[in-house]
Amino acid sequence: MTPKRVLAACALAAAAALFVALIFVPILFGASQFMFGGSVNGGCVDTSGAGAQPAEAGDARSIPANYLDLYKKAGKDYGIPWNVLAGIGEVETGHGTSNAQGVHSGENYAGAGGPMQFLAATFKSFAVDGNKDGKKDRYDPADAIPTAAAYLKHNGAPQRMKTAIFQYNHSWDYVDMVLQWAKRYAGGDFEVVQSNGVDCQDNELPANASELVQKIIAFALAQRGKPYVFGATGPDAWDCSSLVQAAYRAAGLGIPRTTFEQWPFGLKIAKGKEQPGDLVFFNSGPGTSPDNPGHVGMVIGKGKMIVASCSSCVPAIGVKTYKRPDWVGVTRPLASPKLKDKVAQLAAQQQPGG
């Protein structure tokens, strides 16, 4: 296999992800477009309470009782603050009280219908049978409200709530209106979470890892928020394999540049036995296979990896789960015979008096 073909693996994976984003991320109004991303500029964001369910404010009594119950149930089931769903319901149709065309039957001028105003194609893609009656009806609030929750979750809620609401209707004025109603309905101080892709919970280095491994992971984590660019080798952008190569290089260790070269380089490790610093490989992108994985990330622990995913991913470089259906296997570069002497030398330097 030529070096040119080898380097194509990450690009093919990125192209496939881009194609999926274009085809399978429908929107309610207007044409499909990319999820907009964030950057690391604002530091990390605490997302631990993003899905919390606030108490009711007095204004919530104006919501029809059946809708209020449905908002709360869907909020709990999908981890979306119920008052945000209520804000959408208010702005769209006044919680189904509007008699405008497309609310109770038919469609409005944009082709949207039902109390939560779904396009037929979008509703079909995300439809939930909320009342378990065997039907998925966009005009039935019992189905439309949990479908809205599922759609928000698909688009990044609750960790990226403003992004998700923007995807619901591509207007920042719309986002502001929804959140104004959400605050009126919630008891106490309510603020939505809008993560920039860097979760504060992912900032800690694995305590059980050696100083060498922590140095490798620390470099990779410091690249979060930067863009993915196929063929880039830093320092301002990376692709999947150049990120992990640079992380090892930052600790004084040389590993191959490309995913296909990295796969046979390290010692193969059984799934479930992976440790921080190990590489996880994926059958991702056209032309790859379980014996020829084309995408790579680095284990940081607790089922998560630091990875340069793709140019349209949010974040493009960030912490994500590696327990995916296309996960091929694990290797341990530190156990490679080619690094044995260098690893021993670096370990000795880290000892007291070394």
Secondary structure, DSSP 8 states (H G I E B T S, - for coil): --HHHHHHHHHHHHHHHHHHHHHH---SSS---------GGG--B--TTTT----B-GGGGGS-HHHHHHHHHHHHHHT--HHHHHHHHHHHHTTTT--STTTSSS--TTSEETTTTEEHHHHHHH---TT-SS---TTSHHHHHHHHHHHHHHTTTTTBHHHHHHHHSS-HHHHHHHHHHHHHHBSS-----B--S-BGGG-S--TTS-HHHHHHHHHHHTTTTS-B-TT-BSSS-B-HHHHHHHHHHHTT----SSHHHHHHHSEEE-TT---TT-EEEE--STT-BTTB--EEEEEEETTEEEEE--TTSSSSEEEEE---TTEEEEEEGGG-GGGHHHHHHHHHHHSTT-
